[in-house]
Amino acid sequence: MNIEKFIKAPELVEVFLDSEEIIKNYDEPISFWTYDIVKMDVYFQFFEARAKGEMEALGKLIKTFILNEKGEPVLTEGKDLPIDIMTEAIVKVGDILGKSRGKKSTQSPGKAPK
């Protein structure tokens, strides 16, 4: 299968924070928008910061992911979210980035096409 079949422009997707804790604390799901695909360096920076617990780097990165429906950052200078919302947003963004792949190739492992 040709790799070009998987190339696409990033799309804005709506993300819902809908855990029991969020519903309990805010009475309804909270939503934001983010892109379904990011540049590879940003992808690795996000997961490395998350894995190493580098909260300052993670905080800066997550602000680039939490957007409004126009694709504009909502966490501007001097503005932040309650920690329960921010924590769930980090988890949801990680889920989206970790699942950002197309359909799998039907090629058997170890076999190159002729």
Secondary structure, DSSP 4 states (H G I P E B T S, - for coil): --GGGG-----EEEEEE--HHHHHHHSS-EEEEEES---HHHHHHHHHHHHHT-HHHHHHHHHHH-B-TTS-BS--TT----HHHHHHHHHHHHHHHHT---PPP-PPTT----
